[in-house]
Amino acid sequence: MDSGQAQITAGDGGTFGGLLVRPEAGSGPGLVLLQEIFGVGPYIEAVAERLAGLGYVVLAPDLFWRIEPGLVLPHDEGGLTKAMETAQRFDPEAGLADCDAALRHLRSLDEVTGGAGVIGFCFGGTLAFQVAARSEPDAAVSYYGSGVPDSLDLADRITCPLLLHFGGEDPYLPRERVEEVLAAVEHRPNVELHVHEGAGHAFDNHEAPAFHQPEAAATAWGQTADFLSRSLPV
């Protein structure tokens, strides 16, 4: 696989960057990878490589470009404080329009064949759910999006295959709120939801020792790979 930087044209003018990673084959279906609040750093880069290893062309846009372009924060107390402050300054409508722009850019690439989907983690997990409702991706995956319960009014608009992951003991997302999501989607044939018992928030993040839970991460990744193989086959 190979990686580089993409330049994405925003719908309201200007351009912003994104990490672009191609699979070994050089082409394949596309996935827009939506960042966590720490930016497009080593963790997101590693996830992009994992997805490219499955055969996908991956684009991870810099969603904080309107606030501080290229922002990458460490997974420590200071980084978390700055990340939370930055997320508070994020304009949801402009940010979702940037997600749309990234999806359009990805679909325009010659190396993208067979459709394009979206996958997001934490902050990006909420955005992935919202993008699924507004932008018609071919598939969507959301990892522990704490804003998903507050976005359930959008559920009827989601027609693509959707996979949701939550931790059973997420301090940022009480279990009763996860149950709200389950109740809203359990009869929808296009939605698959997994609650990882004993797992907290950001359990996939190997760059954050305080959050990473390898067993839950491995289980969820296997489920994600299986879902993508069915919903957005290479």
N, C-alpha and C positions, 0 to 999 in steps of 0.2 A: 504494500500500500504506500501511497505518498500523500503528503499534506502540504498545504500552503494557505495563503490568505485570499479571501474573496472580497470584492467591493460591491456592496448592495446599494441600490438606489432606493431611497425612502420615498414614500408616496407624496410627502409634502415638500420634497426637495432635499438636497444634500445626499451624502453617501455615508455608509458606515461599514465597518469591517466584520469579517466572520472567518472562523477557522473552517477550511474545507479539507476533508480527508476522503480519499478515493480508495476503493478496495483493490485487492491484488489484481482482479480481472480488469480494472480500469473503468468499469461501468457497472451500473446496477440501479435498482430502485433508490429513491432519495429519502433521506430523513433529516428534517430540521431538528436540531438538538438545542433545547432551550435551557439556559444556564440556571444554576442556583444563585443565591445572592452574593456569592464570593467572586463572581465573574467567570470569564472563559479562561480558567487557569488549568493547572496540572490535572485536577480531577476530571473536568469536562473534556480535556484533551484525551485522557485515558478512556473515558466512555466513548468518545468519537472513534478511537482506534478499535475498541471492542466491537462497536457496531459495524465499522468497516471490515473487521474480521469476519463478520457474518455475511458480507457481500454488499453492503449499502454505501452509497455516496452520502457523506454526512456534512451538513453545514451547521455550524454553531455560531449564530450571530451575536455580536456584542450589543446586548440589549440596554446597557447603561451608557451608550454613546452620547445620548442627549445630556447626561449629567456629568460624566467623566470618562471620555473615551479610553478604552484599553484598561479599565480598572480591573485589577486582579488582587485579591486580598488573601492573606494567610488564614488558615483555619485555627485561629487562636482567639483569645478574649478580645484583643484590640481589633482584630480583623472582623470578628462578629459584630462588635459595636459599630464599626464603620459600615459594614454591610447592611445592618438594620437601618442605619441612618440613610444610606443610599436608596434602599428599597422604599423608604417612606417618601422620598422625593420622586419616585418613578411615576410617570403619568400613564395610567393603565390604557387609556384609549390610544395615545400615541404609540405606546409600547406594543399593543396588539396590532396596530397598523404596521409596525416594523416587523412583527412576526409574519404578517401577510406578505410583506415585501420579500422577506427571506424565503418564504415558500414559493413565491413567484420566481424568484431568482434561481432557486434550486431546480424548479421544473423547466427552466429555460436552458439548462446546461445540456450539451450534447451527450455527456456521459450518463445522464439520468434516464433510465429506461424502466418501464413497468410501474410508473406511479410514484407518488411522494407522500410521506406521512410526517408526523411530528411526535417527538418524545421529549418530556421535560421532567426535571427533578426539583423538588422543593418549590421555590419561587417559580421555576419553570414548569413544575407539575400543574400548578393552577393555570398558568398560561396555556399549557397544552390542552387542558379541558376546554378553555374558552376558545382557543383556535379551532378545536374540533367542531364547535357550535357555529362558528362564523365563517370559516375559510374553506370548508370542504376538502380537508386532507383525505387521503385514501385510507389512512389508519392513524390512530393516536394512542399514545401510552403516557400515563401520568403517574409519577412516583410521588407519594405523600404530599400532594398539593393541599396546603392548609386552607386555601381559599375555595376549594371545591364545594364544600357544603353551602357556602354563601352564593354559589353560582348555579345551584340546581334548577333555577328557573330557565336555564339554557338547555337542559337535558333533552327536551323535545326536539331541539334543532340538530342534535347530533345523530347523524345517520350512518357515519362510517363505523367500522369496528373500533371499539375503545377498550383499553385495558387499564384498570386502576389498581395501584398498589398502596396499601396503608400499613403502618405499624400498629400493632394492637395496644401498645403502651407509649404512644406518641405524646409528649408533654405539650406540643404545640397544637395538637388536634385531639381533643377529648374523645373517648370511645363513643359517647352518645352521638357525637357529630358524624363519626364514621358510620354509625348505624343509620343516621338520616340518609346518607349517601346510598347505603345498601338498600334501604327501603325504596328509594327513588329509582334505582336501576335494576333491581333484581328480576323484574319481569321483562326487561328489554333484551331481545335476542342478540343485539349487536354489542352488548356490554359484558365484560368479564371483570370481576372484582376479587382481589385477594387481600385478606387481612393476615398479616404475619404476626402471629401471637408471640408476645414477649419482646417484639422489636420496637424500638423507639423511632425518633425522627432521623432522617438522613442515614438510614442503616446501610445504604449502598456505598457511602462515601469513605473510601479507604484512605483519603487524605486527612480525615478528621477522626483520630483515635477515640475521642469522647463519644462519637456517634456510630462509628462503623461496627456492624455486627455481621461477621463473615458468613454465618450459616444462613441467616435471612437473606443476605445479599445474593448468595449463590442460588438459593431457591427461587427468588424473584427473577434473577437473570435468566434462569432456565425457562421460567414461565414466559418471560418477555421474548426470548429467542423463539420459543414455540409459537407464541401469538403472532409474531412478525412473519414467521415462515408460512403461516396460514393466511394472514391478512394482507401481507405485502411481500409475496414470494419473490425470491431472487431467481 
